[in-house]
Amino acid sequence: MMSMKIVKTLFLKAPPEHVWKFLTEADQLALWFHRGAEDLKAGGDWALLTNSHGKDGERMCWGKVLEMKKPERLVHTFTHNYLKGVETTCTWTLEAVKGGTILTLVHEGWENYEDDPFGMGANHDKGWDEHFSRLRTVAS
């Protein structure tokens, strides 16, 4: 099966050092995505906690940080209960440009979800759009 991936690019009016905080710091993640259990650390596990789905404070999505090159690149696995043990991978790239940062997310591995890989990928594609709308507001 062909590799399925979501690719999103945002133009943010802030330097990469500022944008990086919104990808790695628990309190900043809460402003646009979900509250982090703790800040992301190289080689460490990470988890985001519910704030609107299910019981407040339960683990919503989680994974392991595979690579951190501040403030240029972050790679981590990503899963949640609905993925039934399948881990996807998120690669974040921050490129400094005159006037701000070009942030690119590549979220891949949907073909490994056997039930409905296209549907699961499509749901996350829509979800990233909703989250990124908030990220543009808080990070720029």
Beta strands, then each sheet from edge to edge (+ up, - down):
strand 1: 5-12
strand 2: 35-36
strand 3: 45-49
strand 4: 59-69
strand 5: 73-78
strand 6: 88-97
strand 7: 100-108
sheet 1: 1+ 7- 6+ 5- 4+ 3- 2+
end
